[in-house]
């Protein structure tokens, strides 16, 4: 999995972590990755259900412990794209505000990946404002379901052998 700074992740069910900061927080539900260091260790904030920071830590969680939170208009990060009427806008900044209704600075609308408009500021909106205008999140990551060989065999109704 490609971990991206600014993204919010939930912890895989059954993940045994040694992160004391996460484990001691009664309301810990997610983490927001702040930085991925050259050695691959994650610097992250520990969040509650409302995405409010309640603690932070470094290096305890690894990418295989994490599940990317589904993107909505209420949890976008810098670099995410939203779209309306076949035009996209890039999130250029997320302003400090209420986690229930974040404020975003958007790029100019564009309709191809080479537009310079992606880098120019257009407007700012709250998540609720974007929702009311009809914006949708672009490029949702495809959910990948982890399966064992036995699970695949049951799914296809036949014995399966992995061939490389």
FENFEN-V239001 format. One record per helix or strand of 2 or more residues. SS is the DSSP state (H for helix, E for strand). FROM is the first residue (numbers start at 1). TO is the last residue. If there is no record, write none. Layout:
SS,FROM,TO
SS,FROM,TO
This chain:
E,8,11
H,20,24
E,30,36
E,42,47
E,53,58
H,63,65
E,66,68
E,81,84
E,87,95
E,103,107
H,116,119
E,121,126
H,127,133
E,136,137
H,149,156
